[in-house]
Amino acid sequence: MASRSPEGAVATRSQISRWMDRLGVLAVLSLVLVGTGIALLVSDLPPVVVSWETASEVGTAGFNVYRTPAWSSATPGPAVRANVDLIPAEGDEMVGAAYSFVDDDASLRPWRRYRYQIEEVEWNGSATLYPEAVQVRAGLPRAWTKVEGSFLIVLGLALLWSRLRRDVSLGVDG
């Protein structure tokens, strides 16, 4: 691997500085937009993730996650089971386990609060709904973040393209 001298590094910074001065704030903004758009496209952020841990699991077959709306205008109704299938137990009598449930149901409304509770289901069929609950604010649906990321990339590239076209039409060269 070739090493660079400090003078070469200063020259590189100087070249970057000249390039930034020539392109201007609009170009920097467009690069930030493109970078943010790419980050949104490659990220896979679900609207809600509920995590919990157990200390031990004696006779536990698995878990259910229940959701109720928690915003002030919502009519309190029965809790809805958020998971389709029972979340299988992974621990045993001696050691518990860590769990995570991704709730990306289409009925979730972005920025609204939801209340989640965990139910433990035993092998004998009995179930215990734990009183501890967590309230979370739902994020944007995954599809929306992909659309938003694509839009930011297109916007950033359009701004950069317009800046470069203006430089070419004015005869600015490197």
Secondary structure as the mmCIF struct_conf table of DSSP 4:
data_model
#
loop_
_struct_conf.conf_type_id
_struct_conf.id
_struct_conf.beg_label_comp_id
_struct_conf.beg_label_asym_id
_struct_conf.beg_label_seq_id
_struct_conf.end_label_comp_id
_struct_conf.end_label_asym_id
_struct_conf.end_label_seq_id
HELX_RH_AL_P HELX_RH_AL_P1 PRO A 6 VAL A 42
BEND BEND1 PRO A 47 PRO A 47
STRN STRN1 VAL A 48 GLU A 53
BEND BEND2 ALA A 55 ALA A 55
BEND BEND3 VAL A 58 GLY A 59
STRN STRN2 THR A 60 PRO A 69
BEND BEND4 TRP A 71 TRP A 71
TURN_TY1_P TURN_TY1_P1 SER A 72 SER A 73
BEND BEND5 ALA A 74 ALA A 74
HELX_LH_PP_P HELX_LH_PP_P1 THR A 75 PRO A 76
STRN STRN3 VAL A 80 ARG A 81
BEND BEND6 VAL A 84 ASP A 85
STRN STRN4 ILE A 87 PRO A 88
BEND BEND7 GLU A 93 MET A 94
STRN STRN5 ALA A 98 ASP A 103
TURN_TY1_P TURN_TY1_P2 ALA A 106 SER A 107
HELX_LH_PP_P HELX_LH_PP_P2 LEU A 108 ARG A 109
TURN_TY1_P TURN_TY1_P3 PRO A 110 TRP A 111
STRN STRN6 ARG A 113 GLU A 122
TURN_TY1_P TURN_TY1_P4 TRP A 123 ASN A 124
BEND BEND8 GLY A 125 GLY A 125
STRN STRN7 ALA A 127 ARG A 137
HELX_RH_AL_P HELX_RH_AL_P2 ARG A 142 LEU A 170
TURN_TY1_P TURN_TY1_P5 GLY A 171 GLY A 171
#
